[in-house]
Amino acid sequence: MSATGASALVVLPTYNEAESIRGVLARIRVAVPDADVLVVDDASPDGTGAIADELAAADPGVSVLHRPGKAGLGAAYLAGFAIALERGYRFVVEIDADGSHDPAELPAMLALAEREGADLVIGSRWVPGGAVVNWPWLRRAISRSGNAYARWMLRSRVQDLTAGFRVYRAAVLAGLDGSVVSSHGYCFQVELAWRLERAGGRILEHPIAFVERATGRSKMHAGIVAEALWRVTAWGMSARLGHEPLPSTSRV
């Protein structure tokens, strides 16, 4: 249990999310009022960090970590994980700051982690009951085919390896840092889920509806997808050749 009494820390990475941060943070606080929230801002030039500071000043359950510049989603999450472990939280939540993930799903995801003893609960778009809203057919096809390729190459049973809406049991994140995790971009989510799966962790998927962001600009671009495909292929080939491409995560 943390010093505040909360068992869960919601880590909210931000970069140029001034239009959405107030609404998303308000929805998180309504959905899980007993959880704490850590905004990790990468020196957003649009003033997101200043808005987060304002919100934190009015709410003791919210804190802000300011980083000196944009260093990638994975690096932001690793910084948040380290703080969660330092402060003694039992669960760590990943959620996007653009409103695409519905915080109302968090109580069910946290309850699933607690009740089933899961190391990771993934808010999944690609299990029965899951959905995506307002996506063009091409993006839907890219996501589905990318997940199918990653599952095949990595011999994974996880249906939505790229999902960014997650609840981790904090103990399984111990020891992870930039020298251990090899990817800090889009592929970060794939790496952590596969790392945990290979270590024998218990992973469950909870169906969610992913809604395309209504404000701001997506951070996704072709280079990110290309990097993810390259890394997944390299990891899969190394594993099939009997090499150890990733150190194992301890299951505590």
PLY file of the C-alpha trace (Angstrom):
ply
format ascii 1.0
element vertex 252
property float x
property float y
property float z
element edge 251
property int vertex1
property int vertex2
end_header
0.00 0.00 0.00
1.28 3.47 -0.87
1.77 6.29 1.61
-1.52 7.85 0.39
-3.41 4.62 1.04
-4.09 4.02 -2.64
-3.28 0.58 -4.03
-3.11 1.69 -7.69
-1.22 4.39 -9.56
-2.53 5.50 -12.95
0.41 6.61 -15.12
-0.66 9.13 -17.76
2.09 10.06 -20.26
1.46 13.35 -22.07
2.93 15.24 -24.99
0.89 18.09 -26.47
-2.40 16.99 -24.91
-3.58 20.41 -23.68
-6.96 19.93 -25.36
-7.70 16.59 -23.72
-5.85 16.46 -20.37
-8.56 18.10 -18.25
-11.33 15.86 -19.51
-9.32 12.64 -19.37
-8.04 13.32 -15.86
-11.54 14.17 -14.65
-12.88 10.90 -16.08
-10.10 8.91 -14.38
-10.81 10.52 -11.01
-14.52 9.71 -11.32
-13.90 6.11 -12.43
-11.28 5.23 -9.80
-11.41 7.88 -7.05
-9.35 5.70 -4.71
-6.42 5.50 -7.15
-3.67 8.08 -7.50
-2.66 9.58 -10.85
0.81 10.47 -12.07
1.02 12.68 -15.16
4.36 12.22 -16.94
4.85 15.18 -19.25
7.69 15.38 -21.76
8.02 19.18 -21.81
4.95 19.62 -24.02
5.31 22.92 -25.90
1.53 23.42 -25.87
1.43 23.89 -22.08
0.10 20.47 -21.08
2.54 20.32 -18.17
1.34 23.64 -16.75
-2.29 22.48 -16.94
-1.32 19.26 -15.16
0.40 21.27 -12.41
-2.77 23.33 -11.98
-4.90 20.21 -11.68
-2.45 18.58 -9.25
-2.47 21.67 -7.02
-6.22 21.21 -6.59
-6.19 17.44 -6.08
-3.85 15.65 -3.65
-4.38 12.40 -5.56
-2.68 13.82 -8.66
1.04 14.44 -9.11
3.17 15.48 -12.08
6.58 14.34 -13.29
8.19 16.82 -15.69
10.80 15.36 -18.02
13.20 17.59 -20.00
12.07 16.54 -23.47
10.30 14.02 -25.65
12.03 10.67 -25.11
9.39 8.15 -26.14
6.32 6.50 -24.66
8.27 3.60 -23.20
10.71 5.86 -21.38
7.81 7.83 -19.91
6.16 4.67 -18.65
9.41 3.33 -17.21
9.80 6.56 -15.25
6.25 6.16 -13.97
6.83 2.50 -13.07
9.89 3.43 -11.02
7.88 5.96 -9.02
5.05 3.45 -8.50
7.49 0.92 -7.08
9.25 3.52 -4.94
5.93 4.65 -3.45
4.66 1.14 -2.77
1.65 0.78 -5.08
0.36 -2.75 -5.76
-0.99 -2.03 -9.25
0.13 0.26 -12.06
-2.23 1.42 -14.82
-1.27 2.47 -18.34
-3.79 4.66 -20.17
-3.62 7.05 -23.12
-4.09 10.77 -22.53
-6.10 11.38 -25.71
-9.42 9.98 -24.47
-9.34 6.84 -26.62
-9.44 4.58 -23.55
-12.53 4.74 -21.36
-11.50 5.04 -17.68
-14.89 3.56 -16.75
-13.37 0.15 -17.60
-10.72 0.51 -14.89
-12.74 -0.78 -11.92
-13.43 -4.02 -13.80
-9.80 -4.35 -14.91
-8.44 -3.73 -11.42
-10.96 -6.15 -9.92
-9.91 -8.78 -12.47
-6.25 -8.32 -11.54
-7.08 -8.63 -7.85
-9.57 -11.50 -8.08
-7.71 -13.64 -10.60
-4.20 -12.88 -9.40
-3.24 -11.59 -12.84
0.17 -10.08 -13.47
-1.23 -8.12 -16.41
-4.77 -7.26 -17.50
-4.98 -5.86 -21.02
-7.87 -3.73 -22.23
-8.25 -5.55 -25.53
-9.86 -4.46 -28.79
-9.49 -7.83 -30.47
-11.25 -10.27 -28.12
-15.00 -11.04 -28.16
-16.80 -7.96 -26.89
-13.97 -5.61 -27.88
-14.30 -2.98 -30.59
-12.78 0.06 -32.26
-14.84 3.15 -33.00
-14.29 5.74 -35.75
-11.32 4.00 -37.32
-10.99 3.85 -41.12
-10.83 0.34 -42.57
-7.12 0.69 -43.41
-6.08 1.46 -39.84
-8.28 -1.35 -38.56
-6.65 -3.73 -41.04
-3.13 -2.59 -40.08
-3.83 -3.13 -36.37
-5.42 -6.55 -36.87
-2.74 -7.79 -39.25
0.06 -6.35 -37.10
-1.25 -8.13 -34.03
-1.69 -11.38 -35.97
1.88 -11.16 -37.28
3.29 -10.41 -33.82
1.38 -13.35 -32.30
2.67 -15.70 -34.99
6.25 -14.48 -34.94
6.47 -14.40 -31.14
4.31 -17.50 -30.60
2.14 -15.50 -28.26
-1.40 -16.17 -27.09
-2.16 -12.51 -26.39
-4.77 -11.21 -28.84
-3.95 -7.50 -28.51
-0.21 -7.24 -27.99
-0.07 -3.58 -29.03
-2.81 -2.41 -26.65
-1.87 0.52 -24.43
-4.65 0.22 -21.83
-3.28 -2.04 -19.09
-3.15 -2.92 -15.40
0.12 -4.43 -14.15
0.80 -5.98 -10.80
3.58 -3.64 -9.71
5.93 -6.37 -8.49
6.43 -7.75 -12.02
7.80 -4.38 -13.13
10.69 -4.42 -10.66
14.09 -4.14 -12.31
12.85 -2.71 -15.60
14.70 0.36 -16.86
16.15 1.77 -20.05
19.09 -0.63 -19.94
16.78 -3.66 -19.81
13.89 -2.69 -22.08
15.05 -2.45 -25.67
12.19 -0.43 -27.20
10.81 2.91 -26.09
8.32 3.57 -28.89
5.19 1.86 -30.16
6.75 -1.59 -29.72
7.21 -1.04 -25.98
3.78 -2.54 -25.31
4.57 -5.64 -27.35
7.88 -6.12 -25.59
6.50 -5.91 -22.06
3.58 -8.26 -22.71
5.82 -10.81 -24.44
8.50 -10.50 -21.77
5.92 -11.25 -19.08
4.31 -14.06 -21.07
7.67 -15.77 -21.60
8.42 -15.53 -17.89
5.22 -17.45 -17.12
3.16 -14.46 -16.00
-0.62 -14.65 -15.89
-2.08 -12.38 -18.58
-5.81 -11.75 -18.98
-7.63 -9.68 -21.60
-10.69 -7.57 -20.83
-12.79 -6.39 -23.81
-12.93 -2.63 -24.36
-14.17 -0.23 -27.02
-11.28 1.88 -28.31
-12.54 5.26 -29.57
-10.47 7.34 -31.98
-9.33 10.60 -30.42
-11.62 13.60 -30.97
-9.01 16.31 -30.32
-5.31 16.81 -30.99
-3.13 14.87 -33.39
-2.26 11.20 -33.38
1.38 10.34 -32.63
1.22 7.31 -34.96
3.15 7.35 -38.24
4.62 4.89 -40.73
8.08 4.94 -39.15
6.69 3.74 -35.82
4.91 0.82 -37.48
8.04 -0.08 -39.46
10.18 -0.08 -36.31
7.67 -2.34 -34.56
7.67 -4.83 -37.42
11.47 -4.88 -37.50
11.78 -5.45 -33.77
9.09 -8.15 -33.64
10.75 -9.98 -36.53
14.18 -9.76 -34.89
12.88 -11.00 -31.53
10.94 -13.84 -33.11
13.83 -15.02 -35.27
16.26 -14.88 -32.34
13.90 -16.93 -30.19
13.41 -19.52 -32.95
17.16 -19.83 -33.38
17.51 -20.57 -29.68
18.92 -17.21 -28.68
17.62 -15.13 -25.77
16.57 -11.78 -27.28
14.99 -10.48 -24.07
15.92 -11.00 -20.45
13.10 -12.61 -18.51
10.88 -10.63 -16.18
10.67 -12.13 -12.72
7.25 -13.35 -11.67
7.04 -12.38 -8.01
0 1
1 2
2 3
3 4
4 5
5 6
6 7
7 8
8 9
9 10
10 11
11 12
12 13
13 14
14 15
15 16
16 17
17 18
18 19
19 20
20 21
21 22
22 23
23 24
24 25
25 26
26 27
27 28
28 29
29 30
30 31
31 32
32 33
33 34
34 35
35 36
36 37
37 38
38 39
39 40
40 41
41 42
42 43
43 44
44 45
45 46
46 47
47 48
48 49
49 50
50 51
51 52
52 53
53 54
54 55
55 56
56 57
57 58
58 59
59 60
60 61
61 62
62 63
63 64
64 65
65 66
66 67
67 68
68 69
69 70
70 71
71 72
72 73
73 74
74 75
75 76
76 77
77 78
78 79
79 80
80 81
81 82
82 83
83 84
84 85
85 86
86 87
87 88
88 89
89 90
90 91
91 92
92 93
93 94
94 95
95 96
96 97
97 98
98 99
99 100
100 101
101 102
102 103
103 104
104 105
105 106
106 107
107 108
108 109
109 110
110 111
111 112
112 113
113 114
114 115
115 116
116 117
117 118
118 119
119 120
120 121
121 122
122 123
123 124
124 125
125 126
126 127
127 128
128 129
129 130
130 131
131 132
132 133
133 134
134 135
135 136
136 137
137 138
138 139
139 140
140 141
141 142
142 143
143 144
144 145
145 146
146 147
147 148
148 149
149 150
150 151
151 152
152 153
153 154
154 155
155 156
156 157
157 158
158 159
159 160
160 161
161 162
162 163
163 164
164 165
165 166
166 167
167 168
168 169
169 170
170 171
171 172
172 173
173 174
174 175
175 176
176 177
177 178
178 179
179 180
180 181
181 182
182 183
183 184
184 185
185 186
186 187
187 188
188 189
189 190
190 191
191 192
192 193
193 194
194 195
195 196
196 197
197 198
198 199
199 200
200 201
201 202
202 203
203 204
204 205
205 206
206 207
207 208
208 209
209 210
210 211
211 212
212 213
213 214
214 215
215 216
216 217
217 218
218 219
219 220
220 221
221 222
222 223
223 224
224 225
225 226
226 227
227 228
228 229
229 230
230 231
231 232
232 233
233 234
234 235
235 236
236 237
237 238
238 239
239 240
240 241
241 242
242 243
243 244
244 245
245 246
246 247
247 248
248 249
249 250
250 251
